[in-house]
Amino acid sequence: MTSVVTISFSRPVHVHELRSGDIFVFPDAAHTALIVLDTREIPVSPELVLVCLTLTGCEPISLPRTTPVTALRMVRKVALKCLLCGKPTETELNLPKDGEPISVVCDDHDPTGTAVPTA
């Protein structure tokens, strides 16, 4: 079993970081969860880029890309190298629940002692 060391994911997320399947709330409406179906960026000027969010149950909304929101579900595949051997490992994490990854120990170095030694 791959062991991932994470740190708490408590930072606000900017809308440009959202992807299809993510769930978020606006800080001022913390009880209204919104599910992202699709996102696309709309350049308005060199200083302003809007993100058009297609959400379930409501009309699409466009917000400046740095608008802060609170992520409730943000599943991402992360690739890290094993801390002990450098072997690349990819794992899937729900960042708000699991935290942001900082290091990983691959299956070959299973801390429970159940890994099978390689020849």
VOBA-1610 file (N, C-alpha, C; in pm, whole numbers, padded with zeros to 5 digits, always signed):
BEGIN
Met+00084-00118+00000Met+00000+00000+00000Met+00089+00124+00000Thr+00065+00213-00094Thr+00140+00338-00103Thr+00102+00428+00013Ser+00202+00488+00077Ser+00177+00580+00188Ser+00208+00721+00142Val+00109+00809+00151Val+00126+00948+00110Val+00121+01036+00234Val+00221+01122+00248Val+00223+01220+00356Val+00163+01348+00299Thr+00063+01402+00371Thr-00005+01522+00324Thr-00008+01629+00433Ile-00037+01750+00389Ile-00063+01859+00483Ile-00207+01905+00461Ser-00264+01963+00561Ser-00402+02008+00556Ser-00427+02101+00437Phe-00540+02081+00372Phe-00579+02164+00258Phe-00684+02264+00307Ser-00637+02377+00355Ser-00730+02474+00412Ser-00732+02606+00335Arg-00653+02615+00232Arg-00644+02741+00158Arg-00766+02759+00068Pro-00801+02885+00041Pro-00907+02908-00057Pro-00856+02868-00196Val-00947+02828-00279Val-00916+02788-00416Val-00966+02899-00508His-00889+02931-00610His-00937+03027-00710His-01017+02950-00814Val-01119+03013-00870Val-01208+02943-00963Val-01135+02883-01083His-01022+02940-01121His-00951+02883-01237His-00889+02747-01205Glu-00883+02708-01077Glu-00831+02578-01037Glu-00937+02468-01042Leu-01063+02505-01056Leu-01171+02407-01057Leu-01176+02331-01189Arg-01223+02206-01178Arg-01239+02118-01295Arg-01375+02050-01286Ser-01411+01985-01394Ser-01535+01909-01397Ser-01535+01806-01283Gly-01646+01799-01210Gly-01658+01705-01099Gly-01627+01765-00963Asp-01563+01881-00960Asp-01532+01946-00833Asp-01660+02000-00770Ile-01660+02007-00636Ile-01772+02064-00561Ile-01715+02175-00475Phe-01782+02291-00477Phe-01733+02406-00400Phe-01848+02486-00345Val-01814+02578-00254Val-01911+02675-00202Val-01846+02812-00206Phe-01928+02915-00214Phe-01878+03051-00198Phe-01866+03076-00048Pro-01763+03148-00004Pro-01746+03173+00140Pro-01869+03235+00207Asp-01943+03318+00135Asp-02061+03382+00193Asp-02187+03296+00184Ala-02179+03180+00121Ala-02295+03090+00108Ala-02247+02947+00132Ala-02195+02925+00251Ala-02128+02798+00282Ala-02219+02675+00283His-02350+02695+00277His-02441+02580+00280His-02497+02547+00142Thr-02449+02616+00039Thr-02498+02592-00097Thr-02384+02535-00180Ala-02376+02402-00184Ala-02271+02334-00261Ala-02305+02336-00409Leu-02205+02366-00491Leu-02222+02372-00637Leu-02129+02270-00701Ile-02181+02197-00799Ile-02104+02094-00869Ile-02066+02146-01006Val-01937+02142-01037Val-01886+02191-01166Val-01905+02083-01273Leu-01970+02121-01381Leu-01983+02032-01497Leu-01877+02061-01601Asp-01845+02191-01617Asp-01748+02231-01719Asp-01694+02369-01685Thr-01572+02396-01732Thr-01513+02530-01716Thr-01449+02571-01847Arg-01447+02701-01871Arg-01371+02754-01984Arg-01332+02897-01953Glu-01215+02935-01999Glu-01166+03070-01974Glu-01204+03163-02089Ile-01239+03286-02053Ile-01277+03388-02151Ile-01188+03510-02129Pro-01086+03529-02215Pro-01003+03650-02201Pro-01083+03774-02239Val-01089+03870-02149Val-01160+03994-02173Val-01060+04103-02210Ser-00949+04105-02140Ser-00841+04200-02165Ser-00713+04136-02110Pro-00597+04198-02135Pro-00474+04141-02078Pro-00477+04133-01924Glu-00555+04219-01861Glu-00563+04219-01715Glu-00679+04137-01659Leu-00775+04100-01743Leu-00895+04032-01694Leu-00928+03908-01776Val-00930+03795-01708Val-00974+03669-01768Val-01087+03617-01680Leu-01199+03586-01744Leu-01312+03529-01671Leu-01313+03378-01688Val-01366+03310-01588Val-01388+03166-01598Val-01538+03145-01602Cys-01584+03081-01707Cys-01726+03048-01721Cys-01745+02908-01662Leu-01825+02899-01557Leu-01852+02772-01490Leu-01991+02724-01527Thr-01998+02602-01578Thr-02126+02537-01600Thr-02149+02450-01477Leu-02260+02476-01407Leu-02288+02411-01280Leu-02419+02334-01289Thr-02435+02233-01203Thr-02562+02160-01202Thr-02670+02247-01139Gly-02787+02247-01199Gly-02902+02314-01141Gly-02909+02465-01153Cys-02818+02527-01226Cys-02827+02672-01244Cys-02763+02714-01375Glu-02787+02837-01410Glu-02730+02893-01533Glu-02578+02904-01518Pro-02504+02900-01629Pro-02359+02921-01621Pro-02328+03058-01560Ile-02219+03065-01487Ile-02177+03192-01429Ile-02034+03221-01473Ser-02002+03348-01486Ser-01867+03390-01523Ser-01810+03473-01409Leu-01689+03437-01366Leu-01624+03504-01255Leu-01479+03533-01291Pro-01420+03636-01233Pro-01276+03657-01253Pro-01201+03531-01204Arg-01094+03495-01275Arg-01026+03368-01246Arg-00968+03359-01106Thr-00947+03472-01038Thr-00890+03469-00903Thr-00996+03478-00793Thr-01123+03462-00828Thr-01229+03463-00728Thr-01210+03346-00632Pro-01202+03372-00501Pro-01180+03263-00406Pro-01309+03188-00374Val-01299+03056-00367Val-01409+02970-00326Val-01351+02866-00230Thr-01439+02794-00163Thr-01398+02688-00072Thr-01429+02554-00137Ala-01326+02474-00162Ala-01345+02343-00226Ala-01394+02242-00123Leu-01496+02165-00160Leu-01544+02056-00076Leu-01498+01921-00133Arg-01486+01915-00265Arg-01437+01795-00334Arg-01354+01842-00451Met-01230+01794-00454Met-01137+01833-00560Met-01043+01715-00580Val-01088+01616-00656Val-01009+01495-00677Val-00904+01520-00785Arg-00780+01490-00751Arg-00669+01509-00843Arg-00576+01388-00839Lys-00522+01353-00957Lys-00416+01254-00963Lys-00285+01328-00943Val-00206+01280-00851Val-00078+01345-00824Val+00034+01244-00847Ala+00141+01292-00907Ala+00258+01208-00933Ala+00373+01256-00847Leu+00427+01167-00767Leu+00541+01197-00681Leu+00640+01083-00692Lys+00765+01112-00660Lys+00867+01008-00657Lys+00879+00956-00514Cys+00898+00825-00503Cys+00914+00762-00372Cys+01031+00828-00299Leu+01008+00857-00175Leu+01109+00922-00092Leu+01233+00834-00074Leu+01215+00701-00081Leu+01325+00608-00054Leu+01400+00560-00178Cys+01327+00541-00289Cys+01395+00487-00407Cys+01382+00572-00532Gly+01296+00673-00530Gly+01280+00761-00646Gly+01184+00708-00751Lys+01122+00593-00727Lys+01027+00534-00822Lys+00904+00626-00835Pro+00866+00661-00959Pro+00748+00747-00977Pro+00621+00674-00933Thr+00537+00742-00857Thr+00412+00685-00809Thr+00300+00785-00834Glu+00189+00735-00886Glu+00073+00820-00911Glu-00040+00773-00821Thr-00102+00867-00753Thr-00213+00833-00666Thr-00323+00938-00680Glu-00443+00901-00644Glu-00556+00993-00655Glu-00597+01038-00515Leu-00611+01169-00497Leu-00647+01226-00367Leu-00761+01324-00382Asn-00849+01328-00284Asn-00950+01433-00274Asn-00886+01538-00183Leu-00831+01643-00241Leu-00749+01738-00168Leu-00813+01795-00041Pro-00939+01841-00043Pro-00996+01894+00082Pro-01008+01788+00192Lys-01028+01663+00155Lys-01043+01556+00254Lys-00908+01495+00292Asp-00826+01464+00192Asp-00700+01393+00216Asp-00582+01485+00243Gly-00590+01610+00197Gly-00480+01705+00212Gly-00393+01711+00088Glu-00301+01808+00086Glu-00209+01825-00026Glu-00088+01735-00004Pro-00048+01659-00107Pro+00064+01566-00089Pro+00199+01637-00081Ile+00286+01588+00006Ile+00421+01642+00012Ile+00526+01534-00012Ser+00492+01408+00018Ser+00586+01298-00012Ser+00510+01167-00017Val+00577+01067-00073Val+00515+00935-00086Val+00621+00827-00065Val+00576+00713-00012Val+00660+00594-00002Val+00586+00487-00081Cys+00653+00429-00182Cys+00587+00336-00274Cys+00560+00200-00210Asp+00489+00115-00284Asp+00453-00018-00238Asp+00574-00101-00198Asp+00687-00080-00263Asp+00807-00158-00232Asp+00861-00131-00092His+00818-00022-00031His+00865+00017+00102His+00749+00030+00199Asp+00652-00058+00184Asp+00530-00056+00265Asp+00564-00055+00414Pro+00519+00048+00487Pro+00554+00058+00628Pro+00488-00050+00715Thr+00386-00122+00662Thr+00322-00226+00742Thr+00400-00356+00736Gly+00503-00361+00650Gly+00583-00483+00643Gly+00524-00592+00557Thr+00418-00561+00480Thr+00354-00663+00397Thr+00402-00663+00254Ala+00491-00573+00219Ala+00542-00568+00082Ala+00631-00689+00054Val+00621-00738-00067Val+00702-00852-00108Val+00833-00801-00164Pro+00948-00847-00111Pro+01076-00801-00164Pro+01091-00834-00311Thr+01152-00744-00387Thr+01175-00770-00528Thr+01311-00833-00545Ala+01322-00919-00645Ala+01448-00991-00668Ala+01541-00913-00756
//
